[in-house]
Amino acid sequence: MKHERLLANGDRLDVHIMLPGEDRGETPDHLSIYHFLTRPFDPWMVATEAAFLAKFISGTADPSLADTLLVARINNEIVGTAWHATDFKIRDLGGYGFVFTNPDHRGKGIAQVLTEMALDPFWESGGLASYLGTMNPIAQHVYTKNGFRPLNGLVMRAVQPGTESEDFDRTYLRRDGDGVIRDIRLGDLAAYTHLLLTTATGGWIVRDYTEAIFHAPPSVEAGGCLRPFYNTFANHETNPNNTWKVLENNQGRLTASVNLSALSAGPLSKSATLEFQIAVDYHDRASTIINAAIEEASQNGLREVRATAISQHRQEVLHESGFEIETVRHNEFQLGPESDSNAASTDVTIMCRHLG
């Protein structure tokens, strides 16, 4: 699908919109898109993100992800890109990324045009919220024009026009059935990001210890948006012990996530680290999904699992799932920037569950 837009300076912007499952491949044209996106970001784009980008452009990604890639050209030269993705089935949450404008063409409104073209169809099809991450104040200004607002650290979120952000957080993950446990899929990119970053936490400050995702504003905030999903998903694919289970409610929404990460070889290959996130209304289902993930991993020879906690409630959830305190590291977690000598700190509790 191709569109034309006349920019304010008189340039004609030709936008190629590559809809889910369409116009993908590994032709020289597709490779030029890949190189346009990866080279400018080097070294900011990590290898994991570049690997997923290659899959998105080539059309070899898991079909559970419904992604749209926008490529803008002026006089046949690529000048801008943008990408938006959601789940192929439950298309209510989106992730926005891989946005870049050629430095020689900045200030023309290219990113503004691409963001509108990416999001308008999403809202029209019933989308409820979309997430992105940026530290660039100019980019933040552009995104603000399209309804995005700061959420957590470098993360911004836009909710469906006419919806209050607080209402969305309060209602989206409310109880609707006990939920069904299933394996993670690539299409869960945005749903997992929401579960990780939602402000409706039930007091859990640390969302993911491995990826360092926190939420205790203004002193402690997240330093990532979509990248934690890419990293965890890639890690999940490398080792059969790296089990990742999610809990889906009656509306198809992710209300819990549990993933186990183990080394692929060496003396610690039978030991795994557990990360989990649970929506407030589903805390009573925590042990069920944790046990399901551990049981599957144990079939591959896993012998012990460790998890970290700084809150009493998280410790209680782990204890109910068979974990016992192994060690307590006093005042190790600092609730504020390292440069702030007056920032409060708290204990970090390491818990372990032995399997057989």
Sequence and secondary structure as in RCSB ss.txt:
>XXXX:A:sequence
MKHERLLANGDRLDVHIMLPGEDRGETPDHLSIYHFLTRPFDPWMVATEAAFLAKFISGTADPSLADTLLVARIN
NEIVGTAWHATDFKIRDLGGYGFVFTNPDHRGKGIAQVLTEMALDPFWESGGLASYLGTMNPIAQHVYTKNGFRP
LNGLVMRAVQPGTESEDFDRTYLRRDGDGVIRDIRLGDLAAYTHLLLTTATGGWIVRDYTEAIFHAPPSVEAGGC
LRPFYNTFANHETNPNNTWKVLENNQGRLTASVNLSALSAGPLSKSATLEFQIAVDYHDRASTIINAAIEEASQN
GLREVRATAISQHRQEVLHESGFEIETVRHNEFQLGPESDSNAASTDVTIMCRHLG
>XXXX:A:secstr
 EEEEE TTS EEEEEEE TTSS   SHHHHHHHHHHHHHHTTTS HHHHHHHHHHHHT S TTEEEEEEEEEET
TEEEEEEEEEEESS TTEEEEEEEEE GGGTTSSHHHHHHHHHHHHHHHTT  EEEEE   HHHHHHHHHTT EE
EETTEEEEE TT  HHHHHHHTT   SS EEEE  GGGHHHHHHHHH S  TT  EEETTTTEE BTTTB  S S
SHHHHHHHHHHHH TT  EEEEE TTS EEEEEEEEE SSSTTTTEEEEEEEE GGGGGGHHHHHHHHHHHHHTT
T  EEEEEESSHHHHHHHHHTT EEEEEEEEEEESS TT TT  EEEEEEEEEE  
